[in-house]
């Protein structure tokens, strides 16, 4: 695969300072006034002013100029092209995608957490490491973004036929889980009456970090809670969703499916409740239809 990761995103929000404070609290490291880095991915979030919340641009990493040339040829077949800055806009979501040569995210292998289980005591005479952690939760990398598109089929073609994303799983007419790396999905596109950013997702070490991160974020800020703790079926990941002051959802996740062999992974088509989750609290209505969707629609037509 010529593509290998999401590099960075730019989110437009009307309340810059308030939203920036949220992402600093979320565990991202401030690198400038409104820019933030993850532990492994470097600077991956930039906030800019916008009259309403939206994903402004999305970076996709490739290895070399030949990869860029192949993408340019694929986009041409869709009647699109990269501009002088290596960017192209998806008509359905309105997001500007920047194709850029970037290094891979590398991380030394670390021992997996040791869990005791029924009839199996692998951790002896010691407390679980997860309950002893005192340091701040720090997201390792940007994992994926979920976008509303006014033309879901066209957006899916843009990311797959134009940029080279692969389909991991699909819910016909509702969502396509697309990957540009070994992660199960890096972009999800769903139909919407107006283009908007549904959520961004940030990888943490394990389910303990999800719980610790959410616990910290909700202390004194119950309004940040959206949905969690739970586990998705598609992608398999544990999740907890929170909401930033602009109205964007942000997700802590861990244990996402990894696809490294195209011949072994078999994309599935889903049509039941597994499209949402395997277990967890009931899905809140605001997760399906954000509370500010009508305002976003009104603003889009002003």
Number of C-alpha atoms within 10 A of each C-alpha: 13 18 26 21 25 29 26 21 23 19 20 21 24 17 17 18 15 13 19 23 14 17 21 16 16 23 20 24 20 18 13 10 11 17 19 21 24 20 15 16 20 17 21 21 22 21 23 19 13 15 10 16 20 25 27 22 19 21 21 22 23 24 16 14 11 11 19 21 12 15 21 20 16 19 21 13 11 13 9 17 18 19 11 7 9 16 19 22 19 20 17 22 26 21 22 19 20 22 24 21 19 17 14 17 14 8 8 5 6 6 6 8 11 13 11 11 9 5 6 8 11 10 14 9 7 6 9 14 12 15 9 8 12 8 6 13 21 22 26 20 24 27 26 24 22 22 27 23 25 20 19 23 18 17 25 26 16 22 22 17 17 23 25 21 24 23 21 23 22 19 15 12 10 16 21 24 24 24 26 26 23 17 19 26 27 24 22 24 26 25 19 19 13 21 24 24 23 22 22 22 22 21 23 23 17 17 21 16 21 24 19 16 21 22 14 15 21 13 9 9 10 11 12 20 17 19 20 22 18 19 23 18 15 21 19 16 21 24 25 24 22 22 18 19 19 18 21 21 23 21 26 29 27 23 16 19 15 14 17 13 9 11 7 8 13 12 13 12 13 15 11 8 9 12 18 14 20 15 14 15 11 11 13 12 10 12 14 10 12 15 12 14 17 13 10 18 15 11 12 11 7 5
